[in-house]
Amino acid sequence: MNNQTPLISVILPVYNGEKTIRLCVDSMLAQDFKDFELVIVDDGSRDNSLEIIKQEYAKYSNIKIYSKSNGGESSARNYGVDRAKGKWITFIDQDDFVDTDYLSSFMAVEGLNEDTFYIVVEKEGFSIDSLKPQYNIYASGETNETMLQLLSNNGSTCGKLFLRERLIENNIRYNENVFYGEDKLFTMQYAAFINRVIYNDKAFPYNYVNNFNPSKFMKDFEKEMTNFLEIETNLKKSFTSRFQYQWLVVHLKLLVLSIYARYRKSLERKEKLEIVKNHIYENNDFVKVLVSQNWKSKIIFNALTDKSCFLIDWFLTLFIPMIVWTFANERIPFFIKRLLKSFA
C-alpha cells in the first residue's frame, strides 16, 4: 500500500466504544484487500476507547488516529472525511464488524468507475449470533426514481463506496443538525450526482449489530422538528425536479411517534401534532403520499388527518411509550423486540 494515497479510506467514528472497538478494528486489519487506510476519530470518549486504540493500533502504518472534543457522530465522520487520503471513502461503525472481503467485494463485479455508486450488503441482527443476510434491498442500474427509492429505504453509508472528489466538489457532508437519518441524507445527496449503481448481491460482508433503541431517537419536539425540516429542505435542494415525498415518510413517522412517546398530556400533544399537520398540509404532494400508505402507517398518521379517531389516539398514547420502554429494557428477549420492530 502507498500510505500517502491509498485507494480506499475507511472512516470509523468512536465514542465510548471500549466494549466493541477491538472486534471492529481487528476485522478491518484482516481485510484481503490491503490498499486502504483506517481513519479512526475518537469523539471525546469518556471511557478507555482512546487508550485502547493508541496502545493496540498506533503501530499499524495504515491506521490514522485522531482525537477531538465531543461533537456527535456526524461531526466525527466529517472530521475523518476531511483528513482522508483515499480516492474512495466508506464507513464502519464502532459496534459493527466486517468480513475479510468487505473492501474487495466493492470491486468483485467490475473495476471502480467514477460515475458509479458501489454497494455491498449486510448481515443484520440484534446480536452477533442472530445476524442474517439482507436480501434484495438494492438493485443495479441507472439512477431512476425506483433506484432512488431503494437508496432512500436503505440509506446507511456503511456498505457503500463514495468518490472523495465528488464529495468535495459538491460539498456533501454529514448534516450536524440532523441526529437521526443523517446517513440517509448523506447517501441521497451523493446519489444526486451519480449515473448508475452497481450492487453486489452475492456478498454480505458488513455485519450490522442493530442495537435498536427508539428512546435515543426520541428528542424534545423542537429538535425532532428541526431534524425533519433539515432533511426535507436538503432533499428538495438535491432533487428539485424528481423530489419524492415518500423519502420523508419514515422521518415523519418518527416525528409523530416521538410526540406520543414524550407528551402524555392531551393538550400538549395535540398542539405539537397540529404544528406538524399544518406543515404537511402546505404541500398537496405530501398529503397524497400519506393517503397511499399501508394500514400500519395510517394508524400512526391518524392524528394528521381531518377525521382523526379518538380511539386510535388513545391506543397510541398507551402503546408507543410501552414500545419505547420494551426496547430500552435489556432484559426483554430479542425475539419479542424483533416481533415488535417488524410490526412497525
N, C-alpha and C positions, 0 to 999 in steps of 0.2 A: 504493500500500500504506500502511496505517496501521501505522507502525513500532511502536506500543505494543501493538496487538492484531492481529497477523497471523492469517490463517485457519489456516495450517499452519506448524509448526516442524519443521525437518529437523535431526536430531542427527547430528553427524559426529565420532566419536572418532578421535584421531590419535596414533599412536606410531611414531616413526621412519619416517614416510611420505614423505620428500622425493622419492622417485622417481615417485610416483603422485599426489601431492596436487593438483598443478595440473590434471591431467585431471579429477579428481573434482570439484573446486570449480568449474572453468570450466563443466562440464556442468550444474551447478546454476544458475549465473548465466545460462545460455542458456534457462532454462525459459520456455515460452509462457504459463504461469500465474505471475503476479507477486506475489500476496498471500501471501508466505511469508518466513520468516527462516531463515537457516542458522546453527545454533549449533555452532561448532567448539570442541572441547575437546581441547587438547593435553595428553596424559597423561605429562608428563615426558620428552618426546623427547630423545634424546641426539645426534640428527643436526641438520640445518638446517631441519627441518619448521616449527618455530615462527617462525623468522626469515623463511622464505618466506611463510608465511601473513600475518604482520604487514606485511611490505613490499609484498605484492601485493594483499591483500584487505581491509586495515583501512579503506580508503577507501569501501567499499560500506556503505551505511546498513542494509541488511538482513542483513549478516553480523556476528554477535557472536562475539568471540574470547575464549576463556578458557584459562588455563594452570594446571595443578595438578601436584602430585607424583605420581609413577607409582603407580597402584593397580590397573591392569588395565583391560581394555576395558569390563567391566560397571560398574566404578566410574566410568569416564569417561562412559558413557551415562547413568547415574543423575545424575551431576553436570549433564549437559546437560538432562535432563528437568526437574530442579529449577529450572532457570533459563529454561526455555522459556516463551514468552508465548502461543503459538498455541492455538487451540481444539482443533486436531488435531495429532498428532505422528506423524512417520515417521522412518526412519533410512536412512543410507547409510554404507558402509564406505570407508576411505581408498584401497583398491586397486580399487574399482569405479567405474563412472561410469553416468550415466543419459542417456536420450534427452530431447529438448526437451519431450516430452509426459508425463514421469514424473508430475508432480503433477496435471496436468489429466486424466490417464487415470483417476484415482480417481473423478472426477465425470462421466465420459463416459457412464455407464449411467443414473445418476439423481443428484438432488441429495443432499447428505450428510444422513443421518438418524442421530440419536444412538444408536439401538438396533442399529446395523448395523456390521459389520466389512467394510471395503472393501479389496479385494486386487487388485493387478495382477501380471503375470507377468514373468519374467526371460528373458534370453538367457544361456546359461551355456557356459563352455569353459575349457580350461586356458591359453588365451592370447586376446588381443583378436581375432586372426584366426580363431579357431576357435569363436567364440560362435554358439550355435544356440538358437532359441526352445524353451522347455519347454512342451509341450502337455498339456492335460487333467490337471493336477496338483491343481486345486482344483475347486470347484463352487459354484453359488449355491443358497441355500435356507436352511431352518431349521437351527439348531444341534443336530441329532440325532447319534446315535452315528457314522453314516457321515461326517458333516461334521467331527466332532471328530477322527476318524481321519485324514482328509485334512489337517487343520491340523497334526496332530502329525507326519505324514510330511514335511511341508514347512514347518517352523516358523520359518524365518528371519523376523526382524522387519523386514527390508528388504522393500519392496514391499507393506507393509501400513500401514493408517491407523488410529491409535489415538486415541480421545477422551481428551484430557488429564484432564478432570474425573473420568472413570471410573477412570483410573489412580490419581489422588489419593484418591478416595473409598474405594477398595478396597486402598490401599497396595500396588499392584502395582509392583514394582521388579525390576531385574536382581539375581539372587542372586549375590553376590560370592564365595560359597564354591563356585560351580559354574564350572569352567573350560571345560567342553565341554557344549553343549546348553542354555546359559543363555538363548539367544534363543528356543529352542523352549519352554522353561519359561515365559518371559515371555508368549509368544503364547498358550499353553494356559491360563495363569491369567487372562488377559484374556478368552479365549473363554468362560469360565465365567459371564461377566456380560453376554453379548450374545445377542440373539434370532435374528439372521439374518446371512447372509453374502452380499455382492454381489461376484462375481468377474468382472472384465473380461477375458474370454478373447480379446479382439481386439487387445490391446496388449501388447507385450513391451518396456517402456521401461527396465527395470533390467538393466544389463549386469554380470553376476557373473563375474569372472575367478577361477576356482577354483584357487587355489594349494594344492591338496590335498597335505598332507604329514602322514601319520599320526603321525610322530615327535613333533610338537608336542602331540598329544593323549595321548601315552604317558607318563604321570607315574608316580611310585612308587605302590605298591599302596594305601597309606593315603589318598593324595589321590584316586586313582581310586575307591576305595570310598566316600569321603565324597561325591564328585561324584554317584555313583549313588544313595546314600541320600538326599541332599538333593532330588534330582529326584523320587524315589519318594514321600518324605514330603509334599512340596508339592503333587504331583498328587493325592494322596489327600485333602488338605485342600480342594482346589478342586473335586474331583469325588467326593464321598463316596457318592453314590447311583448314579453311572454311570462309575465308575473302570474303565478298561480296561488290563490289564497289557501289552497289545500295544504301548502307547506306550513302554514301558520296554525293549522288546526290543533296539532299536538301541543303547541305552546299556549294556545287559547284554553285548551282543556286543563293544562296545569294551572293556569291563572285562576280558572273557576274553582278547581279543586282546592287550591290554596286558600281561597276565601272561605270555603266550607270548613276547612281544617282549622283555621285560625280564629274565625269570628263566630262566636257562639250566640251572641245577641242578635235577634232577628233584624232589628232596625239597622244596626251597624253593618250587618251582612248585606242587606238589601241596598244600602247606599253604595257599597263597593260594586255590587253586581250591576247596578244601574249605570255607573260610570263606564263599565266595560260594555254594557249593552248599547249605550249611546254612541260609543266609539265604533262598534261593529256596524251599527245601522247607518253610519255615514257612507258606507260603501255597499252597493247592491250586490256586487260580485261575491263579497264575503258572505252575505246573507244566503245566497244561492248555494254556496258550499255547505253551510250549516244545515240547510234543508236536506241535502243529499247524504248526510251522514248515516251510519248504521244505528240500530236501536240503542246500543250501549252509549254511543256518543250523544245521541239525542237526549238520553236521560240526564247526562251531565250538563248539556246545554239548555235544559228545560228553562232555567231561570232567565235566559237571554231571549226567550220567545214572548210574543204578545199574550199567549194563553198559557202562562206557566201554571203548573199544578202544585197545589199546597202539599199534597201527599208526597210527591217526588221531592219537594224542597225539604220536607220533614225527614224523609228517608235519607237524603244525602247528608243532612245535618248530623244524623246519628252514625251513618255508615262510614263516611270519609275519615273522621277522627279515629275510628276503630281500625281502619286500614293502616293509617299512619302509625298508630301505636303497634300494630302487629309487625310491621317491617322493622321498626326500631327496636323491637324486643328480640334479643339474640337467642332466647330460649324457645322461640316458636320454630317448629320444624321447617326445613326447607321446602318440603312438598306442599305445605299449606301456602307458603309465600309464592311458590310457582303457580299454584292454582289461582290465587288472587290476582297476580300480575297478568295471567292470561285472560282473565275476565276484563281487566282494564284495557 
